[in-house]
């Protein structure tokens, strides 16, 4: 009797499975889902190949005459910040949101961010802990003389350029702002690692701007040092808040170093563009 019940139960399960199987859709087609392209270029200045992840607005190929602003993203690898920042750009540029104009996003993939995002230091404590550091100068030269010309010559761009940098990327963005400010029109600096080289960058006198600037500085609940340094940066830039230049500051008390970027970029887009 038990064997009969087991057979009946097995047949019932097989019958039910066959019914459910009949309702499973059959795949008609499958194509890759892409939001842009990955481009590899050779940098003579850095003497290495560099990977760029590039997001193009939805209508990029529909209007041959339209030109787009460019957002350059540090830490722009696929497994870093590229995808979610490109998503914020796409969402913010929807016509019913209208937070910022349709924009090209250029994510600069990392090879060694500690090498590329930090300037030279004589402090042996830093060089011992981070032996590859101190090479931001050639990386900035790469951005100026190779990357920006490459994007301008290969894509439909206007003259508006924005730089986004967080953590060590925020340190580099601050260095560029101080030393070569006219490389970009807008700077979004989040949780900058201004502790580098004993905060020496905060003692630097920023170069004069030749073009209009919008600068956004943000930090989360990241400890006394990070919070003080970000506020000190804002205070240093605040006197530059003139008719032709705007400086913004935001403290995100519910975010930390790990999750401040996404919300900060959204807030920056609202303040800088909308």
C-alpha positions in Angstrom: 0.0 0.0 0.0 2.8 2.4 0.9 4.5 1.7 -2.4 1.3 2.5 -4.3 1.0 5.8 -2.5 4.6 6.7 -3.3 4.0 5.9 -7.0 0.8 8.0 -7.0 2.6 10.9 -5.3 5.5 10.7 -7.8 3.1 10.7 -10.8 1.2 13.7 -9.3 4.4 15.7 -9.0 5.5 14.8 -12.5 2.0 15.8 -13.8 2.1 19.2 -12.0 5.6 19.9 -13.3 4.6 19.2 -16.8 1.7 21.6 -16.5 4.0 24.4 -15.1 6.5 23.7 -17.7 4.0 24.4 -20.4 3.6 28.0 -19.0 7.3 28.9 -19.1 8.0 31.3 -21.9 10.3 30.3 -24.7 13.2 32.7 -25.4 12.7 34.3 -28.8 15.8 36.3 -28.9 18.7 37.5 -26.7 21.0 40.5 -27.3 23.6 42.1 -25.1 22.4 45.0 -22.9 24.9 47.9 -23.3 24.9 51.5 -21.9 28.0 52.6 -23.7 31.4 51.4 -24.8 34.7 50.5 -23.3 37.7 52.0 -25.2 41.4 51.2 -24.6 43.9 53.9 -25.5 47.7 54.1 -25.2 49.1 56.9 -23.1 52.6 58.1 -24.2 52.8 60.2 -21.1 52.1 57.3 -18.7 53.7 54.7 -21.0 50.7 52.3 -20.6 47.3 51.4 -21.9 44.4 53.0 -20.2 40.8 51.8 -20.3 37.9 54.3 -20.6 34.2 53.4 -20.0 32.0 55.8 -22.0 28.3 56.4 -21.5 26.5 58.1 -24.4 23.1 59.7 -24.1 20.1 57.9 -25.6 19.7 60.3 -28.5 23.4 60.6 -29.2 23.3 59.0 -32.7 19.9 60.6 -33.6 21.0 64.2 -33.8 24.2 64.6 -35.8 24.5 68.3 -34.9 23.9 68.2 -31.1 27.0 68.5 -28.8 27.1 67.3 -25.2 28.9 68.3 -22.0 31.3 65.7 -20.7 31.5 64.4 -17.1 34.9 62.9 -16.3 34.7 60.3 -13.5 37.7 59.2 -11.5 37.4 55.7 -10.2 35.5 55.0 -13.4 36.0 51.2 -13.7 33.0 49.0 -14.4 33.3 47.5 -10.9 33.8 50.9 -9.3 31.6 54.0 -9.8 31.0 54.1 -13.6 27.6 52.2 -13.8 25.8 53.9 -10.9 27.0 57.4 -11.8 26.1 56.9 -15.4 22.6 55.9 -14.1 22.3 59.1 -12.1 23.3 61.1 -15.2 20.7 59.3 -17.3 18.0 59.7 -14.7 18.8 63.4 -14.1 18.7 64.2 -17.8 15.2 62.8 -18.4 13.0 65.6 -19.8 10.5 65.2 -16.9 13.4 65.5 -14.4 15.5 68.1 -16.2 18.2 68.2 -13.4 21.1 68.4 -15.8 21.6 68.4 -19.6 22.2 65.1 -21.5 25.9 64.4 -20.9 28.6 62.0 -22.0 30.2 60.2 -19.0 33.9 59.2 -19.3 34.9 56.8 -16.6 38.7 56.5 -16.2 39.5 53.0 -15.1 42.1 52.5 -12.5 45.4 50.7 -12.7 46.9 52.1 -9.4 44.9 54.9 -7.9 47.3 55.4 -5.0 50.0 56.1 -7.6 47.9 58.3 -9.9 45.8 60.3 -7.4 48.6 61.4 -4.9 51.3 64.0 -5.3 54.9 63.7 -4.1 55.6 63.6 -0.4 58.8 63.6 1.5 57.2 62.0 4.5 58.7 58.5 4.7 55.8 57.3 6.7 53.5 57.7 3.6 56.0 56.3 1.1 56.7 53.3 3.3 53.0 52.5 3.6 52.1 53.4 0.0 55.4 52.7 -2.0 53.9 53.5 -5.4 52.4 56.9 -4.6 53.4 60.4 -5.7 52.7 60.4 -9.4 49.7 62.6 -9.8 51.6 65.1 -12.0 51.9 62.8 -15.0 48.4 61.6 -14.5 47.1 65.2 -14.6 49.2 65.8 -17.7 47.6 62.7 -19.3 44.1 64.1 -18.6 45.1 67.5 -20.1 47.1 66.5 -23.1 45.8 63.1 -24.1 42.4 62.2 -22.5 40.6 65.5 -23.1 41.8 65.9 -26.7 40.9 62.3 -27.4 37.4 62.8 -26.2 37.0 66.1 -28.0 38.2 64.6 -31.3 36.2 61.4 -31.2 32.9 62.5 -29.7 30.3 65.3 -30.1 31.2 67.5 -27.2 30.7 71.1 -26.3 33.2 73.0 -24.0 31.6 72.2 -20.6 33.6 69.7 -18.6 32.9 68.4 -15.1 35.2 66.3 -12.9 34.0 63.9 -10.2 36.4 62.6 -7.6 35.8 60.8 -4.3 38.3 59.9 -1.5 41.8 59.8 -3.1 39.9 60.9 -6.3 38.7 63.9 -4.3 42.3 64.6 -3.4 43.3 64.6 -7.0 40.3 66.7 -8.0 41.3 69.3 -5.4 44.9 69.3 -6.7 43.7 69.9 -10.2 41.3 72.7 -9.0 44.2 74.4 -7.1 46.9 74.0 -9.7 45.2 73.8 -13.1 41.6 74.9 -12.4 40.7 75.6 -16.1 40.9 72.0 -17.0 37.3 71.7 -15.9 34.3 74.0 -15.4 32.7 72.1 -12.6 34.2 70.2 -9.7 32.4 67.6 -7.6 34.7 66.8 -4.7 33.4 64.1 -2.3 35.1 62.9 0.9 38.5 64.2 -0.2 41.5 62.5 1.3 43.1 65.8 2.2 45.1 64.1 5.1 47.6 63.2 2.4 51.1 64.7 3.1 50.0 66.1 6.4 47.2 68.2 4.8 49.8 70.2 2.8 47.3 70.8 0.0 45.2 73.0 2.3 48.2 75.3 2.6 48.4 75.8 -1.2 47.3 79.0 -2.8 44.8 78.2 -5.5 45.6 79.5 -9.0 43.3 82.2 -10.4 40.4 81.0 -12.6 40.1 82.1 -16.1 36.7 80.6 -16.7 33.5 80.4 -14.7 33.5 77.7 -12.0 31.0 75.7 -10.0 32.5 73.7 -7.1 30.7 71.3 -4.8 32.3 69.8 -1.7 30.7 67.1 0.4 31.5 64.8 3.2 29.7 62.2 5.3 29.9 61.2 8.9 33.5 60.1 8.4 35.3 61.1 11.6 36.8 64.4 12.9 39.7 64.5 10.5 37.8 64.0 7.2 35.0 66.2 8.3 37.3 69.0 9.4 39.4 68.9 6.2 36.4 69.0 3.9 35.0 72.0 5.8 38.4 73.7 5.6 38.5 73.2 1.9 35.1 74.8 1.5 36.2 77.7 3.8 39.3 78.2 1.6 37.1 78.2 -1.6 34.2 80.3 -0.2 35.8 83.7 -0.8 35.9 82.7 -4.5 32.1 82.5 -4.4 31.5 85.4 -6.8 29.0 86.3 -9.5 30.8 84.1 -12.0 31.8 81.3 -9.6 29.7 79.3 -7.1 30.9 77.1 -4.2 28.7 74.7 -2.4 29.1 72.5 0.7 27.1 69.6 2.1 27.5 67.5 5.1 25.6 64.1 5.0 25.2 63.1 8.6 23.5 59.8 7.7 26.2 58.7 5.2 29.8 57.5 5.7 32.8 57.2 3.5 31.5 54.2 1.8 28.0 55.5 0.7 28.2 59.3 0.5 29.2 59.5 -3.2 25.9 58.5 -4.8 23.8 60.9 -2.8 26.4 63.6 -3.0 26.6 63.5 -6.8 22.8 63.7 -7.1 22.8 66.7 -4.8 25.6 68.3 -6.7 23.8 67.9 -10.0 20.8 69.6 -8.6 22.8 72.5 -7.3 25.3 72.9 -10.1 23.0 72.4 -13.1 19.3 72.7 -12.2 
